[in-house]
Amino acid sequence: MILLQAVRIAKSFGARRVLNNVNLIIQEGERAGIVGVNGAGKSTLLKIITGALSPDAGEVIKAKDISVSYMAQDGGLESGQSIWHEMLSAFTHLIGLEQQLREMEKRMGDPTVMADGKQYRQLLRDYDSLSADFENKGGFEYEANIRGVLHGLNFRDMDYNTPVNILSGGQKTRLALARCLLGAPDILILDEPTNYLDMDNLTWLEQYLQSYRGAVLVVSHDRYFLDTLTKVIYDLDNGGITRYTGNYTGFIRQKKEMQEQQLKAYKKQQEEIARTEEFVRRNIAAKDTTRRAQSRLKTLEKMERVTRAGERTQGKRFFLCCPAKRAGSA
């Protein structure tokens, strides 16, 4: 099932075209990564997908009732609440159900309600139904989930009553990631989520996202993270986008093969162009061959040119250095 589509997205900043006719699809349960050189438009595309930025052209189409959470790059959580209360805000609906259950329990002890057999039986049925809904949605687990996520993102030794607004920038970013994860949306969109994570936190995040029930779309410079998580790679290059099936290593192999094929096609076409140009040069002025030369010239002018492999790329692809245990980033 397709959860979200970005269709023919275009975006410019002044005279610079960042995105041009970009198409992207997020399938149910898919793990997709977006890669590209710095300035290729990765964060811009995520902002357009999430509605934080409007495209100049194109549209984003979401399936009905699909929830999306987005963590911007270095998008630290800003709040005057405590760490614990901020995490509880991911479970507002469950907390509301819990409060309804407590109110119903009070009514069960009301002598007036108990004296009315019909009303009391209906209350019991409603309570059973609401209790089942509460349990199915994780009502008995959400506090344990909060502790698990905070522990995994290196808040294990912190007082959860600590106000968010006194935390460091890195802590606020990790807390924003925690808030996104706890929201458990249908589509989780993360821009550089591995920033400010040590090796243990990074390993925990990889495992968490591998078992995540929803779809994940991530921008990351950590090739090992992408290799572990993704099954689809979108390569943003000079405004255009190409979809590759597989993880980052598979993408590198496929792109190299594609560039080799493109280079062969380019060389073959250049040879054809050279032969045609030579024919035109020799025959354009001759009376008996001028029409043939003019015909070849028109064919040459209409020819769709094959670009040299790599010509579209405006800069070098690079990956942030990882800790020693993950050395070898491209």
Salt bridges, closest charged atoms under 4 A:
GLU30 OE2 - ARG243 NH2 3.03
ASP56 OD1 - LYS11 NZ 3.53
GLU78 OE1 - LYS172 NZ 3.31
GLU98 OE2 - ARG102 NH1 3.84
GLU103 OE2 - LYS106 NZ 3.95
GLU105 OE2 - ARG102 NH2 2.77
ASP133 OD2 - LYS137 NZ 3.35
ASP186 OD1 - ARG213 NH1 3.72
GLU192 OE2 - HIS221 ND1 2.51
GLU206 OE2 - ARG326 NH2 2.97
ASP222 OD2 - ARG326 NH2 3.17
ASP227 OD2 - ARG223 NH2 3.78
ASP235 OD2 - LYS255 NZ 2.63
ASP235 OD1 - ARG317 NH2 2.93
ASP237 OD2 - LYS255 NZ 3.94
GLU278 OE2 - ARG281 NH2 2.54
GLU278 OE2 - ARG282 NE 2.58
GLU311 OE2 - ARG308 NE 3.83
